[in-house]
């Protein structure tokens, strides 16, 4: 990440400007489409990141892209703020952080769930219900396949980790044996 404090500040500002879930989803989708276009079109990306091209021309390029995509006002205003402050390069990092920040502002805790095999819907629902009960808050889980854990689950949010994986249990056993 370029500058975590800077990314956090812009992400918090954007999340604070989005009140309804539908609005959040629209802006996130539009920004992701814009970022993808810049990433896949090298000459466009270079034009927007070059200091030689003045801000007014960059603004017109961005507006033309957003008009072609049918983007809404908040998307254009956020990109204008990034452009005005010379921060366009942090857009991918803001997009990566936005879902967690937006959910956090709405009282939803985000967890990453690692398992060696995909969990079926019934197990996901049971896990999410139990996490919501433990945390006394709504939860969102991002499911990741991770063959390194061998079996079981590893559930984490920030520094909090619930490790019921086979690898985690073996590591604990190894630590206990080495202490003796």
Secondary structure, DSSP 8 states (H G I E B T S, - for coil): ---HHHHHHHHHHHHHH--SHHHHHHHHHHHHHHHHHHHH-HHHHHHHH-TTS-HHHHHHHHHHHHHHHT--HHHHHHHHHHHHTT-GGGHHHHHHHHHHHHHHHTTEEEEEEEESS---HHHHHHHHHHHHHHHTSEEEEEEEE-GGG-SEEEEEETTEEEEEEHHHHHHHHHHHHHH-
